[in-house]
Amino acid sequence: MKVLVAVKRVVDYNVKVRVAADNSGVDLTNVKMAMNPFCEIAVEEAVRLKEKGVATEIVAVAVGPKEAQEQIRTALALGADRGIWVEAADVQPLAVAKLLKAIVDQEKPELVILGKQAIDGDNNQTGQMLAALAGMPQGTFASEVDVADG
């Protein structure tokens, strides 16, 4: 079973953020970035499935600037088999869902796992939008994945 896991680049949760001088958002100058903690949990669950012999391949996907490749490398270090990076600037949840759907159509994973939400926007939208666009069933806020009978 191929498992696709989306990972997002966010400001590290240990960093105290500062508002930009023009009040347009967060000042990202010299700020440590990291993988969204909920995405990390998603990767860990996919790795657990692989360790159980359920998953055969884990593909990590990141959408964002060139620096988002760091989050793919983190996913690979956690146990993902390969990564896909889609270069994009400041994309919103629907755009990410559409990009992920195109990757789902190409990769044909049997299971797609996303973190419950990103700590930057706290939107909790991309997973549900992806499920709707792809016509896939979904489970939200799952704390464990157990695959049985396909």
Disulfide bonds with the S-S distance in Angstrom:
none
